Amino acid sequence: MSGLEAPTLIALAVLGLAAGVGITAIGPGGVLATIGLFALTALTPAQVAGTAIVTHVATGALATAAYTRSGHLRDPHTRRTALTLAAAAVAGTPLGVLINSVVSGRAFGIVLGVFSAGIAALVWYRDRRPRPDPAGHHLRTGMVAALGFGVAAASGLVGVGGPLLAVPLLVTLGAPVLSALAAAQVQSVVIAGVGTLGYLTAGAIDWPLAALVGVPELAGVLLGWMIARRLPAPTLKYALIVSLVGLAPYLALHG
């Protein structure tokens, strides 16, 4: 499989599992799949992003189904936020794919390093904001659309789903955490679908590696959903922050 040795393949599968947990438990986490593909393989930036983003088609669909079942996506305000984010992703994702096509390996590493550090900062800041009233805070549609476009463009560039950026940003704006998680999963399906088509057209998807990372990622999505609904996850949250901050310099230099 792409000439990789067994320890590397195992590491990629483990990162896929961790990414899935992070997607539904706290929102950020999907970037771990991109980080693994970039750091542990010789794929080009387009191949890294294309291979990573295709895994989020299934994880986004599964997470959306999970939050529909739990009732969070039946709330009209959450559903409106989700649909606005999804519509914005249709326009924003192709822009990110286009930018990726002109990014060098060095620049991609720097972008991914900054991305990782920025996500860690957003997660840290999110927990220090006062908790909003779950029933009383509604975000403006224009604000959500602008946020969704930016998230989709960045996600298409790096090859991730939407939750890792959308969730911290929505919570920073005042959305309840579980509502933000649920809405972001819907957007991630659109980002992954549109992004996959873009990278598929460019022939930039390594399907065996996508399966290796994506199958454990699906299992992680279910595990993360259970954590988000039933257990406090401060340990997971701070482990993610420390990991992303620690990886950021390496990613920038690795490029």
Beta strands, then each sheet from edge to edge (+ up, - down):
end
